[in-house]
């Protein structure tokens, strides 16, 4: 929690540990603590905003999300609650998965912004468009995406569904996103902003 409150990124890497119970134990302990701390801090801020600062905004990213958010597992974890309730407590859930059909539909319906690349499985396509109006037209758009560099963005972050082309992850990209010319290890912020702008400009 001290790292999070200081604005530092925290990455939980399990390495060669493939035991799902280990994942569930560790992530449940950590996220339940995050949940309790953010609820307490937000309620203190709402009760007395002149004295208490709002909590630092937090994004919890989950790779291979179906392991934590499947129909069977989601009810035993805190992630379902975080997806449904934690936006009002300054916490956002970012889920990453190649098989969205493996995620609990109730949780998928709470995902406000979706970025999806080309999908071939009908169940996965149905899952991505759960609760989305005009899904038949978007299915056609999704089927025509470049499999390597294009993605469809829809939801709260954009006024209408839009196709974006991401930059290639080549040597030029990494040189622009690397350390600044001054030689320190801080990323070059100007180039980073430019890179992100080009992502949406194309």
C-alpha positions in Angstrom: 0.0 0.0 0.0 2.9 2.4 0.7 4.1 1.9 -2.9 0.6 2.6 -4.3 0.2 5.6 -2.2 3.6 6.9 -3.4 2.4 6.5 -7.0 4.7 3.6 -7.8 3.7 0.7 -10.1 3.4 -2.7 -8.5 3.7 -5.8 -10.6 2.8 -9.2 -9.2 4.7 -11.9 -11.1 4.2 -15.6 -10.3 7.0 -16.9 -12.5 6.9 -20.6 -12.9 4.1 -21.0 -10.3 1.1 -22.4 -12.2 -1.1 -23.3 -9.3 -4.3 -21.4 -9.6 -4.8 -21.6 -5.8 -1.6 -19.6 -5.3 -2.8 -16.9 -7.7 -6.1 -16.7 -5.9 -4.6 -16.6 -2.4 -2.1 -13.9 -3.2 -4.4 -11.7 -5.3 -7.3 -12.0 -3.0 -5.2 -10.9 0.0 -3.7 -7.9 -1.9 -6.9 -6.7 -3.5 -9.0 -7.0 -0.4 -6.5 -4.8 1.4 -6.6 -2.3 -1.5 -10.5 -2.4 -1.3 -10.6 -1.8 2.4 -8.0 1.0 2.3 -9.6 2.8 -0.6 -13.1 2.6 0.8 -11.9 4.0 4.1 -9.9 6.8 2.5 -12.8 7.8 0.2 -15.3 7.8 3.0 -12.9 10.0 5.0 -12.5 12.4 2.1 -16.3 12.6 1.4 -17.0 13.2 5.1 -14.3 16.0 5.4 -13.0 17.1 2.0 -11.3 20.2 3.5 -9.0 18.1 5.7 -8.7 14.8 3.9 -7.2 14.5 0.4 -8.9 12.1 -2.1 -7.2 8.8 -2.6 -4.7 8.6 -5.5 -6.5 7.1 -8.5 -5.6 3.5 -9.1 -5.9 1.0 -12.0 -5.7 -2.7 -11.2 -4.7 -4.6 -14.3 -5.4 -8.4 -14.6 -3.7 -10.5 -17.3 -5.4 -13.8 -18.2 -8.5 -12.4 -16.6 -10.7 -15.5 -17.1 -8.6 -17.2 -14.3 -10.0 -14.7 -11.8 -13.3 -13.6 -13.4 -14.9 -16.8 -14.7 -18.4 -17.6 -13.6 -17.2 -20.1 -10.9 -14.3 -18.1 -9.6 -15.6 -14.5 -9.6 -18.0 -15.1 -6.8 -15.2 -16.2 -4.6 -13.0 -13.2 -5.2 -13.1 -9.4 -4.6 -12.6 -8.6 -8.3 -16.3 -8.8 -9.1 -17.0 -6.2 -6.4 -14.1 -4.0 -7.7 -15.6 -4.1 -11.2 -19.1 -3.2 -10.1 -18.5 -0.8 -7.2 -15.0 0.7 -7.0 -15.2 3.5 -9.6 -16.8 5.6 -6.9 -13.8 4.8 -4.7 -11.2 6.0 -7.3 -10.3 2.4 -8.4 -10.6 1.1 -11.9 -10.3 -2.5 -13.1 -8.4 -3.2 -16.4 -8.9 -6.7 -17.6 -6.8 -8.3 -20.4 -7.8 -11.6 -22.0 -7.8 -13.5 -25.3 -11.0 -15.4 -24.4 -13.5 -12.8 -23.2 -16.2 -15.5 -23.3 -14.6 -17.1 -20.2 -15.4 -14.0 -18.1 -18.5 -13.7 -16.0 -21.1 -11.8 -18.2 -22.2 -9.7 -15.2 -18.6 -8.4 -14.8 -18.2 -7.8 -18.6 -21.4 -5.7 -18.5 -19.6 -3.4 -16.0 -16.6 -2.7 -18.3 -17.1 0.8 -19.5 -14.5 1.0 -22.3 -13.5 -2.0 -24.5 -10.5 -2.3 -26.8 -10.7 -5.4 -28.9 -8.5 -6.8 -31.7 -9.6 -9.4 -34.3 -11.6 -12.3 -32.8 -12.6 -15.5 -34.6 -14.6 -17.4 -32.0 -18.4 -16.5 -32.0 -18.7 -16.8 -28.2 -15.8 -14.4 -27.7 -17.4 -11.9 -30.2 -20.7 -12.2 -28.3 -19.0 -11.6 -25.0 -17.2 -8.4 -26.3 -20.5 -6.9 -27.5 -22.5 -7.8 -24.4 -24.8 -4.8 -23.7 -23.6 -2.8 -26.7 -26.1 -1.3 -29.1 -25.5 -1.7 -32.8 -23.5 -4.8 -32.3 -24.4 -6.3 -35.7 -22.7 -3.4 -37.5 -19.7 -3.6 -35.1 -19.3 -7.3 -35.8 -18.7 -6.4 -39.5 -16.1 -3.8 -38.5 -14.4 -6.3 -36.2 -14.2 -9.0 -38.9 -12.3 -6.6 -41.2 -9.6 -5.5 -38.7 -5.9 -6.0 -39.5 -5.0 -8.9 -37.2 -1.7 -7.3 -36.1 -2.1 -3.5 -35.8 -5.8 -2.5 -35.6 -8.2 -2.5 -32.7 -11.8 -1.4 -32.2 -12.4 1.0 -29.3 -15.9 1.5 -27.9 -17.5 2.7 -24.7 -17.1 5.6 -22.3 -13.7 6.7 -23.5 -14.8 7.6 -27.1 -17.9 9.4 -28.3 -18.5 6.6 -30.9 -16.8 3.3 -31.8 -13.6 3.9 -33.6 -10.9 1.8 -35.2 -7.3 2.6 -34.3 -4.0 1.5 -35.8 -1.3 1.1 -33.2 2.4 1.9 -34.0 4.6 -1.1 -34.8 6.7 -2.2 -31.9 10.0 -1.9 -33.8 13.4 -0.4 -32.9 12.3 3.1 -33.8 9.3 2.8 -31.3 11.5 1.6 -28.5 14.2 4.3 -29.1 11.5 7.0 -28.8 10.0 5.5 -25.7 13.4 4.9 -24.0 15.5 7.1 -21.7 15.7 10.8 -22.5 18.8 12.2 -24.3 20.0 13.7 -21.0 21.1 10.2 -20.0 18.8 9.8 -17.0 16.5 6.8 -16.7 13.3 8.8 -16.8 11.2 8.2 -19.9 11.2 11.0 -22.5 7.7 12.4 -21.7 7.5 14.6 -24.8 8.1 11.6 -27.1 5.8 9.4 -25.0 3.0 11.9 -25.4 3.7 12.2 -29.1 3.7 8.4 -29.4 0.3 8.2 -27.7 -1.1 11.0 -29.9 0.0 9.2 -33.1 -1.7 6.1 -31.9 -5.1 7.8 -32.1 -4.3 10.1 -35.0 -3.9 7.3 -37.6 
